[in-house]
Amino acid sequence: MFEKLDIFRMSHAMAVHAGQKQAVAAQNVANADTPDYKARDVIPFAESFRNDDSVIGGLSQRATRGQHMHGAVAGQMPDPIIDRSNPEAPNGNTVSLESEMLKSLDAKRQHDRAIAIYKSSMTILRATLSRS
């Protein structure tokens, strides 16, 4: 009964997404001076969560073994996409340090939100179990 609570899977998926978002922002900052480097971003959490059938039982195609040719492994985050919101510099680079700082801050807030959801859910679960 308690082994598949969606609220815990959702908060875990949100924390993983925030971690990936932070990693992509760090990679962009590290390549801020690399000629022809295109800034990357991850798809929004709501979209990745909606498409992840390991979390909510959706209908998207998934690989259940490594030998399968189609689908993604359950729980795997989608690949980063090219961020086209920044103008291109003369050397072809599209990384904006200000934009990456905001993305990093957004990732931190998302991770904090995921932890708050998890803690709140644990408190509610403990209160429910202690009264039985």
TORPA-4810 file (N, C-alpha, C, O; in nm, 3 decimals):
<nodes>
NODE_1_0.081_-0.119_0.000_0.000_0.000_0.000_0.086_0.126_0.000_0.058_0.221_-0.074_M
NODE_2_0.191_0.128_0.083_0.273_0.248_0.095_0.398_0.242_0.008_0.477_0.337_0.009_F
NODE_3_0.418_0.136_-0.067_0.541_0.125_-0.146_0.538_0.204_-0.276_0.643_0.225_-0.336_E
NODE_4_0.421_0.249_-0.321_0.412_0.323_-0.447_0.333_0.452_-0.429_0.234_0.474_-0.499_K
NODE_5_0.374_0.536_-0.339_0.307_0.663_-0.320_0.359_0.762_-0.424_0.478_0.792_-0.429_L
NODE_6_0.269_0.813_-0.505_0.307_0.902_-0.616_0.372_1.031_-0.569_0.457_1.086_-0.640_D
NODE_7_0.334_1.080_-0.453_0.391_1.206_-0.405_0.542_1.193_-0.383_0.617_1.287_-0.408_I
NODE_8_0.586_1.077_-0.336_0.729_1.055_-0.314_0.803_1.038_-0.446_0.915_1.086_-0.462_F
NODE_9_0.741_0.970_-0.539_0.804_0.955_-0.671_0.811_1.090_-0.743_0.908_1.118_-0.813_R
NODE_10_0.708_1.172_-0.727_0.708_1.302_-0.790_0.816_1.391_-0.730_0.887_1.460_-0.804_M
NODE_11_0.829_1.392_-0.598_0.932_1.476_-0.536_1.071_1.426_-0.573_1.163_1.506_-0.591_S
NODE_12_1.090_1.295_-0.583_1.219_1.240_-0.628_1.248_1.283_-0.771_1.360_1.326_-0.802_H
NODE_13_1.149_1.272_-0.858_1.168_1.312_-0.998_1.199_1.462_-1.008_1.280_1.502_-1.092_A
NODE_14_1.136_1.543_-0.925_1.163_1.687_-0.926_1.306_1.717_-0.881_1.372_1.803_-0.938_M
NODE_15_1.353_1.647_-0.779_1.490_1.666_-0.731_1.592_1.622_-0.835_1.693_1.689_-0.854_A
NODE_16_1.566_1.510_-0.902_1.657_1.463_-1.008_1.660_1.563_-1.123_1.766_1.593_-1.178_V
NODE_17_1.543_1.614_-1.160_1.535_1.713_-1.268_1.613_1.839_-1.231_1.685_1.894_-1.314_H
NODE_18_1.600_1.883_-1.106_1.674_2.002_-1.061_1.824_1.978_-1.067_1.900_2.068_-1.103_A
NODE_19_1.866_1.858_-1.031_2.008_1.825_-1.039_2.059_1.827_-1.182_2.169_1.877_-1.208_G
NODE_20_1.979_1.774_-1.274_2.021_1.777_-1.414_2.023_1.921_-1.466_2.112_1.958_-1.542_Q
NODE_21_1.927_2.000_-1.426_1.923_2.139_-1.469_2.046_2.214_-1.419_2.104_2.295_-1.492_K
NODE_22_2.086_2.188_-1.295_2.205_2.251_-1.239_2.330_2.206_-1.313_2.419_2.287_-1.338_Q
NODE_23_2.339_2.078_-1.347_2.455_2.026_-1.419_2.467_2.087_-1.559_2.577_2.119_-1.604_A
NODE_24_2.355_2.103_-1.627_2.356_2.163_-1.761_2.397_2.310_-1.752_2.473_2.358_-1.836_V
NODE_25_2.348_2.381_-1.651_2.388_2.522_-1.633_2.537_2.532_-1.605_2.604_2.622_-1.656_A
NODE_26_2.590_2.442_-1.523_2.734_2.442_-1.493_2.816_2.413_-1.619_2.921_2.473_-1.640_A
NODE_27_2.768_2.320_-1.701_2.837_2.289_-1.826_2.836_2.410_-1.919_2.936_2.437_-1.986_Q
NODE_28_2.726_2.481_-1.924_2.719_2.601_-2.007_2.817_2.708_-1.959_2.885_2.770_-2.041_N
NODE_29_2.825_2.728_-1.826_2.919_2.827_-1.772_3.062_2.786_-1.803_3.145_2.871_-1.838_V
NODE_30_3.092_2.658_-1.791_3.228_2.610_-1.820_3.266_2.632_-1.966_3.384_2.646_-1.998_A
NODE_31_3.168_2.636_-2.054_3.195_2.655_-2.197_3.159_2.795_-2.245_3.134_2.816_-2.363_N
NODE_32_3.155_2.891_-2.154_3.114_3.027_-2.189_3.208_3.093_-2.290_3.166_3.182_-2.363_A
NODE_33_3.332_3.051_-2.296_3.429_3.110_-2.389_3.464_3.018_-2.505_3.551_3.051_-2.585_D
NODE_34_3.398_2.905_-2.516_3.427_2.809_-2.622_3.361_2.856_-2.752_3.239_2.874_-2.756_T
NODE_35_3.439_2.876_-2.858_3.379_2.918_-2.986_3.279_2.816_-3.038_3.301_2.695_-3.029_P
NODE_36_3.170_2.866_-3.094_3.063_2.785_-3.155_2.990_2.693_-3.058_2.918_2.604_-3.101_D
NODE_37_3.007_2.714_-2.928_2.932_2.634_-2.830_2.791_2.690_-2.819_2.772_2.811_-2.804_Y
NODE_38_2.694_2.604_-2.827_2.553_2.643_-2.815_2.504_2.609_-2.675_2.518_2.495_-2.630_K
NODE_39_2.447_2.707_-2.606_2.395_2.686_-2.471_2.287_2.579_-2.473_2.210_2.569_-2.569_A
NODE_40_2.282_2.501_-2.367_2.184_2.393_-2.356_2.092_2.419_-2.237_2.125_2.496_-2.147_R
NODE_41_1.978_2.355_-2.239_1.882_2.364_-2.130_1.807_2.232_-2.126_1.817_2.152_-2.219_D
NODE_42_1.734_2.206_-2.019_1.651_2.087_-2.010_1.505_2.127_-2.029_1.468_2.242_-2.005_V
NODE_43_1.424_2.032_-2.072_1.282_2.062_-2.087_1.223_2.088_-1.948_1.276_2.037_-1.849_I
NODE_44_1.117_2.164_-1.939_1.057_2.193_-1.807_1.015_2.066_-1.734_0.983_1.965_-1.797_P
NODE_45_1.017_2.073_-1.601_0.985_1.955_-1.521_0.846_1.901_-1.550_0.827_1.780_-1.559_F
NODE_46_0.749_1.989_-1.564_0.611_1.943_-1.588_0.604_1.857_-1.715_0.533_1.756_-1.718_A
NODE_47_0.676_1.897_-1.817_0.675_1.821_-1.942_0.748_1.688_-1.927_0.700_1.585_-1.976_E
NODE_48_0.862_1.688_-1.860_0.936_1.562_-1.843_0.860_1.468_-1.750_0.863_1.347_-1.772_S
NODE_49_0.793_1.520_-1.648_0.715_1.438_-1.555_0.595_1.378_-1.626_0.560_1.262_-1.603_F
NODE_50_0.531_1.457_-1.713_0.414_1.410_-1.787_0.453_1.296_-1.883_0.373_1.205_-1.905_R
NODE_51_0.574_1.301_-1.938_0.618_1.201_-2.035_0.682_1.078_-1.972_0.713_0.983_-2.043_N
NODE_52_0.702_1.077_-1.840_0.773_0.968_-1.774_0.674_0.865_-1.721_0.613_0.887_-1.616_D
NODE_53_0.656_0.755_-1.790_0.559_0.655_-1.746_0.606_0.576_-1.626_0.526_0.507_-1.563_D
NODE_54_0.735_0.584_-1.590_0.779_0.517_-1.468_0.728_0.590_-1.345_0.725_0.533_-1.236_S
NODE_55_0.688_0.715_-1.362_0.641_0.794_-1.249_0.490_0.786_-1.237_0.439_0.761_-1.128_V
NODE_56_0.417_0.806_-1.346_0.272_0.816_-1.334_0.195_0.716_-1.420_0.074_0.729_-1.435_I
NODE_57_0.262_0.618_-1.475_0.191_0.518_-1.552_0.144_0.565_-1.687_0.038_0.522_-1.734_G
NODE_58_0.220_0.652_-1.751_0.184_0.703_-1.884_0.197_0.597_-1.991_0.225_0.481_-1.962_G
NODE_59_0.178_0.638_-2.115_0.177_0.544_-2.226_0.296_0.558_-2.319_0.297_0.498_-2.426_L
NODE_60_0.397_0.638_-2.282_0.511_0.654_-2.371_0.595_0.527_-2.375_0.594_0.448_-2.281_S
NODE_61_0.666_0.509_-2.485_0.742_0.387_-2.506_0.866_0.385_-2.417_0.936_0.485_-2.405_Q
NODE_62_0.894_0.270_-2.356_1.008_0.254_-2.266_1.082_0.125_-2.299_1.024_0.027_-2.343_R
NODE_63_1.213_0.129_-2.275_1.296_0.009_-2.290_1.298_-0.062_-2.156_1.324_0.001_-2.053_A
NODE_64_1.272_-0.190_-2.155_1.277_-0.265_-2.030_1.407_-0.342_-2.014_1.438_-0.390_-1.905_T
NODE_65_1.484_-0.352_-2.121_1.616_-0.415_-2.117_1.712_-0.332_-2.201_1.670_-0.259_-2.290_R
NODE_66_1.840_-0.343_-2.171_1.941_-0.267_-2.243_1.950_-0.302_-2.390_1.998_-0.220_-2.470_G
NODE_67_1.906_-0.420_-2.429_1.914_-0.462_-2.568_1.803_-0.404_-2.654_1.809_-0.414_-2.777_Q
NODE_68_1.702_-0.346_-2.594_1.592_-0.289_-2.671_1.640_-0.167_-2.749_1.721_-0.088_-2.700_H
NODE_69_1.588_-0.152_-2.870_1.633_-0.045_-2.956_1.551_0.083_-2.943_1.600_0.190_-2.980_M
NODE_70_1.431_0.076_-2.891_1.343_0.193_-2.886_1.309_0.225_-2.741_1.312_0.137_-2.655_H
NODE_71_1.277_0.351_-2.717_1.234_0.392_-2.584_1.352_0.428_-2.496_1.468_0.406_-2.531_G
NODE_72_1.320_0.483_-2.381_1.421_0.522_-2.283_1.408_0.433_-2.161_1.300_0.381_-2.132_A
NODE_73_1.516_0.416_-2.091_1.515_0.339_-1.968_1.430_0.414_-1.867_1.437_0.537_-1.858_V
NODE_74_1.349_0.342_-1.790_1.259_0.404_-1.694_1.336_0.494_-1.598_1.439_0.453_-1.544_A
NODE_75_1.287_0.615_-1.577_1.350_0.709_-1.487_1.461_0.790_-1.549_1.516_0.879_-1.484_G
NODE_76_1.496_0.762_-1.673_1.603_0.835_-1.741_1.554_0.973_-1.781_1.445_0.988_-1.836_Q
NODE_77_1.635_1.073_-1.753_1.599_1.209_-1.788_1.626_1.233_-1.936_1.719_1.176_-1.992_M
NODE_78_1.545_1.316_-1.999_1.568_1.345_-2.141_1.699_1.422_-2.161_1.748_1.488_-2.070_P
NODE_79_1.753_1.412_-2.281_1.876_1.482_-2.314_1.853_1.632_-2.314_1.743_1.678_-2.345_D
NODE_80_1.958_1.709_-2.281_1.944_1.855_-2.287_1.914_1.901_-2.430_1.956_1.838_-2.526_P
NODE_81_1.842_2.011_-2.440_1.809_2.067_-2.570_1.888_2.196_-2.589_1.938_2.253_-2.492_I
NODE_82_1.900_2.241_-2.712_1.969_2.366_-2.741_1.880_2.482_-2.698_1.762_2.488_-2.734_I
NODE_83_1.937_2.573_-2.620_1.864_2.691_-2.574_1.881_2.803_-2.676_1.992_2.855_-2.693_D
NODE_84_1.775_2.840_-2.744_1.782_2.940_-2.850_1.738_3.079_-2.802_1.712_3.167_-2.884_R
NODE_85_1.728_3.098_-2.671_1.678_3.226_-2.620_1.786_3.334_-2.614_1.753_3.452_-2.599_S
NODE_86_1.913_3.297_-2.624_2.021_3.396_-2.616_2.076_3.428_-2.754_2.081_3.341_-2.841_N
NODE_87_2.116_3.553_-2.775_2.176_3.589_-2.905_2.315_3.528_-2.920_2.381_3.495_-2.821_P
NODE_88_2.357_3.512_-3.042_2.487_3.452_-3.071_2.596_3.560_-3.067_2.579_3.668_-3.123_E
NODE_89_2.707_3.529_-3.001_2.822_3.620_-2.996_2.899_3.610_-3.128_2.874_3.519_-3.206_A
NODE_90_2.991_3.703_-3.153_3.069_3.698_-3.278_3.147_3.567_-3.297_3.173_3.526_-3.410_P
NODE_91_3.183_3.500_-3.186_3.256_3.373_-3.199_3.162_3.253_-3.212_3.208_3.140_-3.216_N
NODE_92_3.030_3.276_-3.218_2.933_3.169_-3.235_2.880_3.112_-3.105_2.794_3.023_-3.108_G
NODE_93_2.928_3.159_-2.992_2.886_3.109_-2.861_2.754_3.175_-2.822_2.734_3.294_-2.846_N
NODE_94_2.662_3.098_-2.762_2.532_3.153_-2.722_2.511_3.151_-2.571_2.398_3.168_-2.525_T
NODE_95_2.617_3.132_-2.493_2.603_3.127_-2.348_2.598_3.268_-2.290_2.685_3.351_-2.319_V
NODE_96_2.497_3.295_-2.210_2.485_3.421_-2.136_2.504_3.387_-1.988_2.425_3.313_-1.931_S
NODE_97_2.608_3.441_-1.926_2.635_3.410_-1.786_2.520_3.454_-1.695_2.490_3.387_-1.596_L
NODE_98_2.457_3.566_-1.727_2.344_3.612_-1.647_2.228_3.513_-1.655_2.165_3.482_-1.554_E
NODE_99_2.201_3.466_-1.775_2.095_3.368_-1.794_2.126_3.237_-1.721_2.036_3.176_-1.663_S
NODE_100_2.250_3.196_-1.723_2.290_3.072_-1.655_2.280_3.088_-1.504_2.247_2.992_-1.434_E
NODE_101_2.309_3.206_-1.453_2.293_3.230_-1.309_2.145_3.217_-1.269_2.113_3.161_-1.165_M
NODE_102_2.056_3.270_-1.353_1.913_3.258_-1.324_1.866_3.113_-1.333_1.785_3.069_-1.252_L
NODE_103_1.917_3.038_-1.431_1.881_2.896_-1.443_1.930_2.818_-1.320_1.860_2.729_-1.270_K
NODE_104_2.049_2.852_-1.273_2.104_2.785_-1.155_2.020_2.815_-1.032_1.995_2.726_-0.951_S
NODE_105_1.977_2.939_-1.018_1.891_2.977_-0.906_1.757_2.905_-0.915_1.704_2.860_-0.813_L
NODE_106_1.703_2.894_-1.034_1.576_2.823_-1.054_1.592_2.675_-1.018_1.501_2.616_-0.958_D
NODE_107_1.705_2.616_-1.052_1.730_2.475_-1.017_1.737_2.458_-0.866_1.684_2.361_-0.812_A
NODE_108_1.802_2.552_-0.798_1.809_2.545_-0.651_1.670_2.554_-0.589_1.636_2.478_-0.498_K
NODE_109_1.590_2.647_-0.639_1.454_2.661_-0.587_1.371_2.535_-0.612_1.294_2.492_-0.526_R
NODE_110_1.388_2.477_-0.729_1.314_2.355_-0.761_1.358_2.241_-0.669_1.274_2.163_-0.623_Q
NODE_111_1.486_2.231_-0.642_1.536_2.126_-0.552_1.484_2.148_-0.410_1.442_2.053_-0.344_H
NODE_112_1.487_2.272_-0.364_1.433_2.303_-0.231_1.284_2.270_-0.223_1.237_2.219_-0.121_D
NODE_113_1.210_2.298_-0.329_1.067_2.266_-0.333_1.046_2.115_-0.325_0.956_2.069_-0.254_R
NODE_114_1.126_2.040_-0.396_1.115_1.894_-0.394_1.141_1.839_-0.254_1.070_1.750_-0.207_A
NODE_115_1.243_1.892_-0.187_1.274_1.848_-0.051_1.162_1.886_0.044_1.128_1.808_0.133_I
NODE_116_1.104_2.005_0.028_0.993_2.048_0.114_0.871_1.958_0.095_0.805_1.923_0.192_A
NODE_117_0.842_1.921_-0.029_0.730_1.830_-0.056_0.754_1.696_0.010_0.664_1.639_0.072_I
NODE_118_0.875_1.645_-0.003_0.911_1.516_0.056_0.897_1.521_0.208_0.837_1.432_0.268_Y
NODE_119_0.954_1.625_0.271_0.948_1.636_0.417_0.803_1.650_0.466_0.765_1.587_0.565_K
NODE_120_0.726_1.731_0.398_0.586_1.749_0.437_0.508_1.619_0.425_0.427_1.586_0.512_S
NODE_121_0.532_1.546_0.318_0.464_1.418_0.298_0.505_1.316_0.405_0.422_1.239_0.454_S
NODE_122_0.632_1.317_0.441_0.678_1.227_0.548_0.613_1.263_0.682_0.575_1.174_0.758_M
NODE_123_0.599_1.392_0.710_0.535_1.435_0.834_0.389_1.390_0.838_0.342_1.340_0.940_T
NODE_124_0.320_1.406_0.727_0.181_1.363_0.721_0.169_1.212_0.736_0.081_1.163_0.806_I
NODE_125_0.257_1.139_0.670_0.255_0.992_0.678_0.284_0.946_0.821_0.217_0.856_0.872_L
NODE_126_0.382_1.006_0.885_0.414_0.970_1.024_0.297_1.000_1.117_0.265_0.920_1.205_R
NODE_127_0.234_1.116_1.098_0.120_1.152_1.183_0.003_1.053_1.163_-0.066_1.017_1.258_A
NODE_128_-0.016_1.012_1.040_-0.123_0.917_1.010_-0.094_0.781_1.074_-0.184_0.719_1.132_T
NODE_129_0.029_0.735_1.065_0.064_0.605_1.118_0.068_0.604_1.270_0.040_0.502_1.331_L
NODE_130_0.103_0.717_1.332_0.112_0.721_1.478_-0.025_0.721_1.543_-0.037_0.686_1.661_S
NODE_131_-0.128_0.759_1.470_-0.264_0.764_1.527_-0.340_0.633_1.508_-0.451_0.618_1.560_R
NODE_132_-0.282_0.538_1.435_-0.354_0.412_1.412_-0.345_0.319_1.528_-0.400_0.210_1.525_S
</nodes>
